[in-house]
């Protein structure tokens, strides 16, 4: 995967997830972080009983981000299983805010 710009990354996240049946919306995109929401799962209502899907979502987004920016930290603030929607923050560089966040770090290998 080629490195993507901030704009391209946000578009790719929405597009990839749309193709599999999710409904991602970009709330914020900056040189430091992205914020997305999602209200639909490719697994339908079964997602509400599968909290482990948030780990898969985090891993996919973290991998996409680290390949574009060299660093990613993914915070699943809300999940479909627990909250009825995803609220996801992806930090694409280390910042004071990202360091405070209890989330999963992804690094380029």
Buried (B, 14 or more C-beta within 10 A) or exposed (E): EEEBEBEEBBBBBBEBBEEEEBBBEBEEBEEBBBBBBBEBBEBEEEBBEBEEBBEEBBEBBBBBBBBBBEBBBBBBEBBBBEEEBBBBBBBBBEEEEBEEBEBBBBEEE
